[in-house]
Amino acid sequence: MQNFITRFMNDESGATAIEYGLIAALISVGIIAAATSLGDNLATKFNEVATAVDGA
């Protein structure tokens, strides 16, 4: 039983999986923020073009 407890205390595979999950989540948040910003800028640019075409 003591051997099982020692192995359990030294096992870090779960911590590694959690770290990879946190890294993936952080990268996802960055991609979502960049895509949202790009989408807003693109929508603004299309509206400017549409206004210019309507005015011509």
NULO-523529 format. One record per residue (C-alpha): residue number from 1; residue in three letters; x, y, z. Coordinates in Angstrom, 1 decimal. Layout:
# residues N
<atom k="NUM" r="ala" px="X" py="Y" pz="Z"/>
...
END
This chain:
# residues 56
<atom k="1" r="met" px="0.0" py="0.0" pz="0.0"/>
<atom k="2" r="gln" px="2.8" py="2.4" pz="0.8"/>
<atom k="3" r="asn" px="4.3" py="1.7" pz="-2.6"/>
<atom k="4" r="phe" px="1.0" py="2.7" pz="-4.3"/>
<atom k="5" r="ile" px="0.9" py="6.0" pz="-2.3"/>
<atom k="6" r="thr" px="4.5" py="6.8" pz="-3.2"/>
<atom k="7" r="arg" px="3.9" py="6.2" pz="-6.9"/>
<atom k="8" r="phe" px="0.7" py="8.2" pz="-6.8"/>
<atom k="9" r="met" px="2.5" py="11.2" pz="-5.1"/>
<atom k="10" r="asn" px="5.3" py="11.1" pz="-7.7"/>
<atom k="11" r="asp" px="2.9" py="10.8" pz="-10.8"/>
<atom k="12" r="glu" px="2.9" py="14.1" pz="-12.6"/>
<atom k="13" r="ser" px="1.1" py="13.0" pz="-15.8"/>
<atom k="14" r="gly" px="-2.2" py="14.6" pz="-14.8"/>
<atom k="15" r="ala" px="-0.4" py="17.9" pz="-14.1"/>
<atom k="16" r="thr" px="1.2" py="17.8" pz="-17.5"/>
<atom k="17" r="ala" px="-2.2" py="17.3" pz="-19.2"/>
<atom k="18" r="ile" px="-3.7" py="20.2" pz="-17.3"/>
<atom k="19" r="glu" px="-0.8" py="22.5" pz="-18.4"/>
<atom k="20" r="tyr" px="-1.3" py="21.5" pz="-22.0"/>
<atom k="21" r="gly" px="-5.0" py="22.2" pz="-21.7"/>
<atom k="22" r="leu" px="-4.3" py="25.7" pz="-20.2"/>
<atom k="23" r="ile" px="-1.9" py="26.5" pz="-23.0"/>
<atom k="24" r="ala" px="-4.4" py="25.4" pz="-25.6"/>
<atom k="25" r="ala" px="-7.1" py="27.5" pz="-24.0"/>
<atom k="26" r="leu" px="-4.9" py="30.6" pz="-23.9"/>
<atom k="27" r="ile" px="-4.0" py="30.2" pz="-27.6"/>
<atom k="28" r="ser" px="-7.7" py="29.8" pz="-28.4"/>
<atom k="29" r="val" px="-8.6" py="33.0" pz="-26.6"/>
<atom k="30" r="gly" px="-5.8" py="34.8" pz="-28.5"/>
<atom k="31" r="ile" px="-7.1" py="33.5" pz="-31.8"/>
<atom k="32" r="ile" px="-10.7" py="34.5" pz="-31.0"/>
<atom k="33" r="ala" px="-9.6" py="38.0" pz="-30.0"/>
<atom k="34" r="ala" px="-7.6" py="38.4" pz="-33.2"/>
<atom k="35" r="ala" px="-10.4" py="37.1" pz="-35.4"/>
<atom k="36" r="thr" px="-13.0" py="39.4" pz="-33.7"/>
<atom k="37" r="ser" px="-10.8" py="42.4" pz="-34.2"/>
<atom k="38" r="leu" px="-10.1" py="41.5" pz="-37.8"/>
<atom k="39" r="gly" px="-13.8" py="41.0" pz="-38.4"/>
<atom k="40" r="asp" px="-14.7" py="44.4" pz="-37.0"/>
<atom k="41" r="asn" px="-12.0" py="46.1" pz="-39.0"/>
<atom k="42" r="leu" px="-13.1" py="44.3" pz="-42.2"/>
<atom k="43" r="ala" px="-16.7" py="45.2" pz="-41.6"/>
<atom k="44" r="thr" px="-15.8" py="48.8" pz="-41.2"/>
<atom k="45" r="lys" px="-13.7" py="48.8" pz="-44.4"/>
<atom k="46" r="phe" px="-16.6" py="47.1" pz="-46.4"/>
<atom k="47" r="asn" px="-19.0" py="49.8" pz="-45.1"/>
<atom k="48" r="glu" px="-16.6" py="52.5" pz="-46.2"/>
<atom k="49" r="val" px="-16.4" py="51.0" pz="-49.7"/>
<atom k="50" r="ala" px="-20.1" py="50.6" pz="-49.9"/>
<atom k="51" r="thr" px="-20.6" py="54.3" pz="-48.9"/>
<atom k="52" r="ala" px="-18.0" py="55.3" pz="-51.6"/>
<atom k="53" r="val" px="-19.8" py="53.3" pz="-54.3"/>
<atom k="54" r="asp" px="-23.2" py="54.6" pz="-53.4"/>
<atom k="55" r="gly" px="-21.9" py="58.2" pz="-53.5"/>
<atom k="56" r="ala" px="-20.3" py="57.7" pz="-56.9"/>
END
